Amino acid sequence: MTTDILYIVSRLRPSGPTNQLYYILKHLNDEFDATILTLSPEPEDTELPLFQDLGVNYETLGLSRWEGLLFGPWRLRRKVQEIDPDIVQTQGIRADTLSALFLKGYPRITTVRNYPYDDYPAKFGTLQGKAMAAEHIRVYRRIDHPVACSETIADMVRPHGVDATPIQNGVDTEAYSPVSDEEKRRLRKPLDIPESAMVFVSVGTLIPRKNPLDVIEGFQNADIENGMLLLLGDGPLQEECKSLAAGDDRVRLEGWVDNVSEYLGASDFFVSASSSEGLPNTVMEALSCGLPVILSDIQPHREILQYNAEAGTVFDLGDTRSLSEVLSEILNEEYSVVTAAARTLVVRNLSAKRMCEQYQDQYRKITIPKENVTQKEYHMYGAREE
């Protein structure tokens, strides 16, 4: 008998959380049967085809945000009763809220993918962000089995009454893997990257939390012969980044790209100056490609490097002089040693397969056989309508 798991998300737009959901479903064994239920219509750049290629069942409510407010709870309950899952797993504030309030009769998991009091005020403004963070924390407390995407996030939400089990994010070590020197040269040609350049790459939305201006300034002031900095991503700080990089042909803003793995293969080092993260996909993807990393000194970055300090180094958050010094010093390392350490770190500790195995262990712990759930429990928790 298989365990039926229903994964509820707003949409399958390209994002770190969508990637992590894909990794879970890609590595699920035959013991589990997965269905995805989205709340809203898919965007043009949806990742849905990737999930369909896995053979995952797919359903959608197809509701706009306003329709969701009016009809969401009723239509969701009806659809979930129709699917009749053994476990419901959600991610994101909309799906989490609906699960917390209207799906009490099912064993429920949510994944806490950020620290709301850091992420939401930066994204939505102080007042709205703090209100959303407080609401999401309340929602987490009402879901039976919260999981945190890192040990850091689990520690941060625990004082708020959220006892989350840490299951660290993972990366697809097959899709993100080191390339040979010959392949690196081949990748550089269409990207117009000189063969002899020492290439540093930074991937992420150009927002204050990611500190792209610090990355540019730190690179510009570093002593790097024949260096090049590539920034992949767009966002509200794009014009400021362009202004800072103006006249410096060593710095290139590539904008949003859909071939990040090719840029990683063409690069030598990865840089992140973020002030807050969950457990960053981009850092793990870079490491999986064998890129040594230069990271801001925040706990999620240290959580990654705890497995092998040779895979990278940290600089003082917000200190561009510290970043410049680290960028210059890392060139003195034996590259074959640090690149091997980077790859090994991920393969041994942060692979998508390992992450999925831990989720499957969690599913086994919390599954309640339907025949063992009494009618009284159904009634108490507002469960399925028979």
Secondary structure, 3 states (H helix, E strand, C coil): CCEEEEEEECCCCCCHHHHHHHHHHHHCCCCEEEEEEECCCCCCCCCHHHHHHCCCEEEECCCCHHHHHHHHHHHHHHHHHHHCCCEEEECCHHHHHHHHHHCCCCCEEEEECCCHHHHHHHHHCHHHHHHHHHHHHHHHHCCCEEEECCHHHHHHHHHHCCCCEECCCCECCCCCCCCCHHHHHHHHCCCCCCCCCEEEEEECCCCHHHCHHHHHHHHHCCCCCCEEEEEECCCCCHHHHHHHHCCCCCEEEEECCCCHHHHHHHCCEEEECCCCCCCCHHHHHHHHCCCCEEEECCHHHHHHHCCCHHHEEEECCCCHHHHHHHHHHHHHCCHHHHHHHHHHHHHHHCEHHHHHHHHHHHHHHHCCCHHHCCHHHHHHCCCCCC
